[in-house]
Amino acid sequence: MKKLLWIALLLSFTGCVSSTIPNYIQDKNPYKKTFYGPFDKVQEAITKAFEESGWAIEKESRPDLFERDRGLGSVNKQTLIFTEVRQASFFVGSRYARINAYLNETANNETAVEIRYLNVTLVMFKSFYRYKNDHAVEHIFSKIEENLSC
C-alpha cells in the first residue's frame, strides 16, 4: 500500500515545471564558420539546410535589435534566423531545443555564419540549460556546404 501511495505522489508531481524557451539565444557557445558565396545564396542554403534537418524557421530579424554591438553603423548585410522549438517528452520531464543562426556579410563573396544552440531539459522542479550540440550543428554546417555546392 505504501508503494502505491509513493507512486501516486510521484506521478502527481511530474510535469509541474514550467519554463519559457526564449527566441533569442545568448552567445554562450556559438559555432562559427565562414562560407564563400554571396550573402543571399548562403542565406538560402541555410534555410534549406534547416528544412532538410527538420528545423522549421519561425522568423528572421535584424541582429541589432538583440545585440547592441552587432551592426551599429554597418553597411554589410546581416540577419538573425530563429527556428521553432522542438519538443521531446519523456517519463519525468520534457526537452526543448531551438537554434539561432546569425549571418553577417564580411566581404564581397564571404559570409560569416554563427549558429547558437539551446537545449532546455525540464525535470520535476528543475530546468537544465545546455548550449552545446556539436553533432547537430556540424550536420547543419555540412548541409549548408552541400547546398552551396549545388
Secondary structure, DSSP 8 states (H G I E B T S, - for coil): -HHHHHHHHHHHHTT-------SS--SSS-EEEEEES-HHHHHHHHHHHHHHTT--EEEEE-GGGT-TTSSTT--S-EEEEEE--EEEEETTEEEEEEEEEEEEEEETTEEEEEEEEEEEEEETTEEEEE---HHHHHHHHHHHHHHHH-
